[in-house]
């Protein structure tokens, strides 16, 4: 066990032998830290938070009561193999949220980026990779093997099917079931997750100029109408001149995937 002398630990907290507690960490009443856990500087565990498994938590992250971070995967194929969970810096993991370690068959790693907000009851399944500055509202469920890009917002009570990719800057409305890949900057809403436009508010907030937004809208319209299949229309866009944002969308769609794509509605 390694506990930095500047850490503040409530007497009722349980720190198991082998854990590493960094400088200025604060561990509240009845919190539990497992033997293979590393908490970097400034991590705060509120009362009753549990961090277990082979888990690393980045600087300044706060974990609220009754969150379970680093628990075993909810996968019947899991047989106790040693797999990891890595949580980035300055994340906010609210009450009752759950994050699982990976599985041997899925690569062995579940990873959360920096500045991620997981609201009450949100879940990230085994072997999923979540980017930075992602917001998951209350009771969002991200299944195993998903890839969630940077700057994604997922509305409350929404579910992401296993193996789905959600591209950077996309937004998913509340109470939405997403069973197919979502292109970068896409807007998805409705009970069965229809692609219904671009995340224009998010693009403006990130400073994309009018010309860049116009190029994305033109590409989006070209994907949704015209001769040929959806993938043939995307390929025609790929063969022309593109802005960086359009190129990101095209490369995402033409990349490998275990799920089909949501197409313009």
GIRA-V557666 format. One record per residue. N is the residue number from 1. RES is the residue in one letter. BURIAL is # if it has 16 or more other C-alpha atoms within 10 Angstrom, else .. Layout:
n=N res=RES burial=BURIAL
n=N res=RES burial=BURIAL
This chain:
n=1 res=X burial=.
n=2 res=X burial=.
n=3 res=X burial=#
n=4 res=X burial=.
n=5 res=X burial=.
n=6 res=X burial=.
n=7 res=X burial=#
n=8 res=X burial=#
n=9 res=X burial=#
n=10 res=X burial=.
n=11 res=X burial=.
n=12 res=X burial=.
n=13 res=X burial=#
n=14 res=X burial=#
n=15 res=X burial=#
n=16 res=X burial=.
n=17 res=X burial=.
n=18 res=X burial=.
n=19 res=X burial=#
n=20 res=X burial=#
n=21 res=X burial=#
n=22 res=X burial=#
n=23 res=X burial=#
n=24 res=X burial=#
n=25 res=X burial=#
n=26 res=X burial=#
n=27 res=X burial=#
n=28 res=X burial=#
n=29 res=X burial=#
n=30 res=X burial=#
n=31 res=X burial=#
n=32 res=X burial=#
n=33 res=X burial=#
n=34 res=X burial=#
n=35 res=X burial=#
n=36 res=X burial=#
n=37 res=X burial=#
n=38 res=X burial=#
n=39 res=X burial=#
n=40 res=X burial=#
n=41 res=X burial=#
n=42 res=X burial=#
n=43 res=X burial=#
n=44 res=X burial=#
n=45 res=X burial=#
n=46 res=X burial=#
n=47 res=X burial=#
n=48 res=X burial=#
n=49 res=X burial=#
n=50 res=X burial=#
n=51 res=X burial=#
n=52 res=X burial=#
n=53 res=X burial=#
n=54 res=X burial=#
n=55 res=X burial=#
n=56 res=X burial=#
n=57 res=X burial=#
n=58 res=X burial=#
n=59 res=X burial=#
n=60 res=X burial=#
n=61 res=X burial=#
n=62 res=X burial=#
n=63 res=X burial=#
n=64 res=X burial=#
n=65 res=X burial=#
n=66 res=X burial=#
n=67 res=X burial=#
n=68 res=X burial=#
n=69 res=X burial=#
n=70 res=X burial=#
n=71 res=X burial=#
n=72 res=X burial=#
n=73 res=X burial=#
n=74 res=X burial=.
n=75 res=X burial=.
n=76 res=X burial=.
n=77 res=X burial=.
n=78 res=X burial=.
n=79 res=X burial=.
n=80 res=X burial=.
n=81 res=X burial=.
n=82 res=X burial=.
n=83 res=X burial=#
n=84 res=X burial=#
n=85 res=X burial=#
n=86 res=X burial=#
n=87 res=X burial=#
n=88 res=X burial=#
n=89 res=X burial=#
n=90 res=X burial=#
n=91 res=X burial=#
n=92 res=X burial=#
n=93 res=X burial=#
n=94 res=X burial=#
n=95 res=X burial=#
n=96 res=X burial=#
n=97 res=X burial=#
n=98 res=X burial=#
n=99 res=X burial=#
n=100 res=X burial=#
n=101 res=X burial=#
n=102 res=X burial=#
n=103 res=X burial=#
n=104 res=X burial=#
n=105 res=X burial=.
n=106 res=X burial=.
n=107 res=X burial=.
n=108 res=X burial=#
n=109 res=X burial=#
n=110 res=X burial=#
n=111 res=X burial=#
n=112 res=X burial=#
n=113 res=X burial=#
n=114 res=X burial=#
n=115 res=X burial=#
n=116 res=X burial=#
n=117 res=X burial=#
n=118 res=X burial=#
n=119 res=X burial=#
n=120 res=X burial=#
n=121 res=X burial=#
n=122 res=X burial=#
n=123 res=X burial=#
n=124 res=X burial=#
n=125 res=X burial=#
n=126 res=X burial=#
n=127 res=X burial=#
n=128 res=X burial=#
n=129 res=X burial=#
n=130 res=X burial=#
n=131 res=X burial=#
n=132 res=X burial=#
n=133 res=X burial=#
n=134 res=X burial=#
n=135 res=X burial=#
n=136 res=X burial=#
n=137 res=X burial=#
n=138 res=X burial=#
n=139 res=X burial=#
n=140 res=X burial=#
n=141 res=X burial=#
n=142 res=X burial=#
n=143 res=X burial=#
n=144 res=X burial=#
n=145 res=X burial=#
n=146 res=X burial=#
n=147 res=X burial=#
n=148 res=X burial=#
n=149 res=X burial=#
n=150 res=X burial=#
n=151 res=X burial=#
n=152 res=X burial=#
n=153 res=X burial=#
n=154 res=X burial=#
n=155 res=X burial=#
n=156 res=X burial=#
n=157 res=X burial=#
n=158 res=X burial=#
n=159 res=X burial=#
n=160 res=X burial=#
n=161 res=X burial=#
n=162 res=X burial=#
n=163 res=X burial=#
n=164 res=X burial=#
n=165 res=X burial=#
n=166 res=X burial=#
n=167 res=X burial=#
n=168 res=X burial=#
n=169 res=X burial=#
n=170 res=X burial=#
n=171 res=X burial=#
n=172 res=X burial=#
n=173 res=X burial=#
n=174 res=X burial=#
n=175 res=X burial=#
n=176 res=X burial=#
n=177 res=X burial=#
n=178 res=X burial=#
n=179 res=X burial=#
n=180 res=X burial=#
n=181 res=X burial=#
n=182 res=X burial=#
n=183 res=X burial=#
n=184 res=X burial=#
n=185 res=X burial=#
n=186 res=X burial=#
n=187 res=X burial=#
n=188 res=X burial=#
n=189 res=X burial=#
n=190 res=X burial=.
n=191 res=X burial=.
n=192 res=X burial=.
n=193 res=X burial=#
n=194 res=X burial=#
n=195 res=X burial=#
n=196 res=X burial=.
n=197 res=X burial=#
n=198 res=X burial=#
n=199 res=X burial=#
n=200 res=X burial=#
n=201 res=X burial=.
n=202 res=X burial=#
n=203 res=X burial=#
n=204 res=X burial=.
n=205 res=X burial=.
n=206 res=X burial=.
n=207 res=X burial=.
n=208 res=X burial=.
n=209 res=X burial=.
n=210 res=X burial=.
n=211 res=X burial=.
n=212 res=X burial=#
n=213 res=X burial=#
n=214 res=X burial=.
n=215 res=X burial=#
n=216 res=X burial=#
n=217 res=X burial=#
n=218 res=X burial=.
n=219 res=X burial=#
n=220 res=X burial=#
n=221 res=X burial=.
n=222 res=X burial=#
n=223 res=X burial=#
n=224 res=X burial=.
n=225 res=X burial=.
n=226 res=X burial=.
n=227 res=X burial=.
n=228 res=X burial=.
n=229 res=X burial=.
n=230 res=X burial=#
n=231 res=X burial=.
n=232 res=X burial=.
n=233 res=X burial=#
n=234 res=X burial=#
n=235 res=X burial=#
n=236 res=X burial=.
n=237 res=X burial=#
n=238 res=X burial=#
n=239 res=X burial=.
n=240 res=X burial=.
n=241 res=X burial=.
n=242 res=X burial=#
n=243 res=X burial=.
n=244 res=X burial=.
n=245 res=X burial=#
n=246 res=X burial=#
n=247 res=X burial=#
n=248 res=X burial=#
n=249 res=X burial=#
n=250 res=X burial=#
n=251 res=X burial=#
n=252 res=X burial=#
n=253 res=X burial=#
n=254 res=X burial=.
n=255 res=X burial=.
n=256 res=X burial=.
n=257 res=X burial=.
n=258 res=X burial=.
n=259 res=X burial=.
n=260 res=X burial=.
n=261 res=X burial=#
n=262 res=X burial=#
n=263 res=X burial=#
n=264 res=X burial=#
n=265 res=X burial=.
